Amino acid sequence: MKILLIDPPFYRFIGYYNRYFPLGLAYLAAVLREDGHEVLIYDADCNVNPSKMDFARLEDSYPLYLRAVRDDNHPVWQEMTERIRDFKPDLVGISVWTTFAASAFKLASICKQFDKSLPVVMGGPHISIKYKEVLRICPDVDFLVRGEGEETFAQLVRAVEAGRGDKNAAANGIKGISYIRNGEAVHNPAREFIKDLDSILFPARDLLLNKDSYNSEDMGLLMTSRGCPYNCSYCATGIWERKTRYRSVDNIIKEIKMIIDKYGTRQITFKDDSFTVNKKRVLEFCDRLMKENIKINWDCNTRVNLVDEQILKKMKKAGCNSIKVGIETGSERVLNLMNKKISFDQSRKAAKLFRKAGIHWTGYFMMGLPSETREEVYQTLEFMKELRPDYASFSVYEPFPGTELFEVGIEKGLVQDSRTLEDFYTISPKYYYVKDINRRVDTINNEEFEKLEYEIKEAFHKYNKGFSRLLRRAMSRNRLYLNDPGILWDDLRKFWGWV
């Protein structure tokens, strides 16, 4: 079969930078190709001419996104129609995240306009959590893939190919699939998680449409584990049952060597939720990089309670040049509400350790959680200034389905449990599940909240523009610039878009 896998447009509509390639689709593509199918990955959100980089102000562009979604004549939708017409797929797979769900639904409609009988499959985080809602409101989707997609999607494609006359009957018995049969929603039992991650083929980066649109760093996106053992109340990783599964160090090293040889990649980004959960494994990985003289830089996400002087020293020596951690808040009450399971002292200690190790570090902060007060928001700003991260990322809390705080929001009357198709096309993504856009939190009226949000964002932006912080960012990437000068130019363009 000819299979077109699509990452719907979002950042592209509003002129923002969107880095890397769609990792989940590339994993699916590798499995489908192994089964003998002709596969193409269409990253419709790949923005070859971006202009914006200040993600703290991302929400300001959401009205532009909604207008683009509703505009059938928008050049991006015209391009997508042409891509579908040119490739003539036998089946289309679409990834869905909550923020750009409207684009995914619109894309499904375009597919059906091209060929009413064309099977449309959706998967991704939003589908795994809100599959019942999506099946109810989106008439143009045929199958939903819940959870990990590699085995489920491959099995579904084989079944559809074998039973073209009745594609719905083909899904009978396939674990992890939801669909409509005889007017009724059918939700097959969940599929077990893949136990051996080494058994999964490497992402098929070579099947990306317009591969020249990606630089060497974009191709360096990797995942070395799946799942997170923690239970932060704002995060939806609970769908992985609070378990972490790991690839072997041998398997990781093999993929790194492959992308170095094939794409010249020297900056690797590890997408794991918390890279240093297993300290022994990280130390082994670092030792292998140094033993085999693999000269790369790399960055990762982790937690302030999962680092110490020994591991950071080894990571730095093995090429780690950037670490991102969630600090979140300066209020102890809000920190407990988040169920973060960290302390302020751990954050202070980690900040000192990052500086001592010479690793550029980013701290993530947020505001706007249910019950948060104005005073607690200011505490977050002050705590950020105390910790002095090399970059301070700031966002406003959005209630995402599948999180504990989503349920808290429902109880407080702040969150709408479900939405209609029209809601996704008319409501700003930051309000998708907000019950009343004039009541984002229950402790501050909307006018005051918007003023406070603007004030705090401006303070963070001013902090980040400090010369010493910009210099540390540049110095952390100097080896990358020497290896690929084109990335220096890309970074300068991003800097201009940010300021």
VENMOMO-V188082 format. One record per residue. N is the residue number from 1. SS is DSSP state (A for helix, B for strand, O for the rest). D_LAST is the distance of its C-alpha to the last C-alpha in whole Angstrom. Layout:
BEGIN
n/ss/d_last
N/SS/D_LAST
N/SS/D_LAST
END
This chain:
BEGIN
n/ss/d_last
1/O/47
2/B/44
3/B/41
4/B/37
5/B/35
6/B/32
7/B/28
8/O/27
9/O/24
10/O/22
11/A/18
12/A/19
13/A/20
14/A/17
15/O/15
16/B/13
17/O/14
18/O/17
19/O/18
20/O/22
21/O/25
22/O/27
23/A/29
24/A/32
25/A/33
26/A/33
27/A/35
28/A/37
29/A/38
30/A/39
31/A/42
32/A/43
33/A/43
34/A/45
35/O/47
36/O/48
37/O/45
38/B/43
39/B/40
40/B/36
41/B/33
42/B/31
43/B/27
44/O/26
45/O/23
46/O/22
47/O/19
48/O/20
49/O/17
50/O/14
51/O/11
52/B/9
53/O/8
54/O/7
55/A/11
56/A/12
57/A/11
58/A/14
59/A/17
60/A/15
61/A/16
62/A/19
63/A/21
64/A/20
65/A/22
66/A/25
67/A/25
68/A/25
69/A/27
70/A/30
71/O/30
72/O/33
73/O/32
74/O/28
75/A/28
76/A/27
77/A/30
78/A/32
79/A/31
80/A/32
81/A/35
82/A/36
83/A/35
84/A/37
85/A/40
86/A/40
87/A/40
88/O/42
89/O/42
90/O/45
91/B/43
92/B/39
93/B/37
94/B/34
95/B/31
96/O/31
97/O/28
98/A/28
99/A/25
100/A/25
101/A/29
102/A/29
103/A/28
104/A/31
105/A/34
106/A/33
107/A/33
108/A/36
109/A/38
110/A/37
111/A/39
112/A/42
113/A/42
114/A/42
115/O/45
116/O/46
117/O/48
118/O/45
119/B/44
120/B/41
121/B/40
122/B/37
123/B/36
124/O/33
125/A/32
126/A/32
127/A/36
128/A/37
129/A/37
130/A/37
131/A/39
132/A/42
133/A/40
134/A/38
135/A/42
136/A/43
137/A/40
138/O/39
139/O/42
140/O/41
141/O/41
142/O/44
143/B/43
144/B/41
145/B/40
146/O/40
147/O/39
148/O/39
149/O/39
150/A/41
151/A/44
152/A/44
153/A/42
154/A/45
155/A/48
156/A/47
157/A/46
158/A/50
159/A/51
160/A/50
161/A/51
162/A/54
163/O/55
164/A/53
165/A/56
166/A/55
167/A/51
168/A/51
169/A/54
170/A/53
171/O/50
172/O/53
173/O/53
174/O/50
175/O/48
176/O/45
177/B/45
178/B/45
179/B/46
180/B/49
181/B/52
182/O/55
183/O/53
184/B/52
185/B/49
186/B/50
187/B/48
188/O/49
189/O/49
190/O/46
191/O/46
192/O/46
193/O/43
194/O/44
195/O/45
196/O/45
197/A/41
198/A/42
199/A/44
200/O/41
201/O/40
202/O/37
203/O/34
204/O/35
205/A/32
206/A/34
207/A/35
208/B/31
209/O/31
210/O/29
211/A/29
212/A/27
213/A/24
214/O/23
215/O/23
216/O/25
217/O/22
218/A/22
219/A/26
220/A/26
221/B/26
222/B/29
223/O/31
224/O/34
225/B/35
226/B/35
227/O/35
228/O/35
229/O/37
230/O/35
231/O/35
232/O/32
233/O/33
234/O/29
235/O/30
236/O/32
237/A/33
238/A/36
239/A/37
240/A/38
241/O/41
242/O/39
243/O/40
244/O/38
245/B/40
246/B/39
247/O/39
248/O/41
249/A/40
250/A/42
251/A/40
252/A/37
253/A/37
254/A/39
255/A/36
256/A/33
257/A/36
258/A/36
259/A/32
260/A/32
261/A/35
262/A/34
263/A/30
264/O/30
265/O/28
266/O/27
267/B/24
268/B/26
269/B/24
270/B/27
271/O/27
272/O/29
273/O/29
274/O/30
275/O/31
276/O/33
277/O/35
278/O/38
279/A/38
280/A/41
281/A/39
282/A/36
283/A/38
284/A/40
285/A/37
286/A/36
287/A/39
288/A/39
289/A/36
290/A/37
291/A/41
292/O/40
293/O/38
294/O/35
295/O/32
296/O/29
297/B/26
298/B/25
299/B/24
300/B/25
301/B/25
302/B/28
303/O/29
304/A/29
305/A/33
306/A/33
307/O/32
308/O/34
309/A/34
310/A/37
311/A/35
312/A/31
313/A/33
314/A/34
315/A/31
316/A/29
317/A/32
318/O/32
319/O/29
320/B/27
321/B/23
322/B/21
323/B/23
324/B/21
325/B/23
326/B/24
327/B/24
328/B/24
329/O/25
330/O/26
331/O/29
332/A/32
333/A/34
334/A/31
335/A/31
336/A/35
337/A/34
338/A/31
339/O/34
340/O/32
341/O/35
342/O/33
343/O/33
344/A/31
345/A/33
346/A/32
347/A/28
348/A/29
349/A/31
350/A/29
351/A/26
352/A/28
353/A/29
354/A/26
355/A/25
356/A/29
357/A/29
358/O/26
359/O/24
360/B/20
361/B/20
362/B/18
363/B/19
364/B/19
365/B/20
366/B/21
367/B/22
368/O/25
369/O/28
370/O/31
371/O/33
372/O/30
373/O/30
374/A/27
375/A/28
376/A/28
377/A/24
378/A/24
379/A/26
380/A/23
381/A/20
382/A/23
383/A/24
384/A/20
385/A/20
386/A/24
387/A/23
388/O/20
389/O/19
390/O/16
391/B/14
392/B/15
393/B/15
394/B/15
395/B/17
396/B/20
397/O/23
398/O/25
399/O/29
400/O/29
401/O/33
402/O/35
403/O/34
404/A/36
405/A/33
406/A/34
407/A/37
408/A/37
409/A/35
410/A/38
411/A/40
412/O/38
413/O/38
414/O/34
415/B/34
416/O/36
417/O/37
418/O/38
419/O/36
420/O/37
421/A/36
422/A/35
423/A/33
424/A/31
425/A/31
426/A/30
427/O/28
428/O/25
429/A/24
430/A/23
431/A/27
432/O/29
433/O/31
434/B/30
435/O/34
436/O/33
437/O/29
438/O/30
439/O/31
440/O/28
441/O/30
442/O/33
443/O/32
444/O/30
445/O/30
446/A/28
447/A/26
448/A/26
449/A/24
450/A/22
451/A/21
452/A/21
453/A/19
454/A/16
455/A/17
456/A/17
457/A/13
458/A/12
459/A/14
460/A/13
461/A/9
462/A/10
463/A/12
464/A/10
465/O/8
466/O/12
467/A/13
468/A/16
469/A/14
470/A/12
471/A/15
472/A/17
473/A/15
474/A/15
475/A/19
476/A/20
477/O/19
478/A/21
479/A/24
480/A/23
481/A/21
482/A/24
483/A/26
484/O/24
485/A/22
486/A/20
487/A/18
488/A/17
489/A/16
490/A/14
491/A/12
492/A/11
493/A/10
494/A/9
495/A/6
496/A/5
497/A/6
498/A/4
499/O/0
END
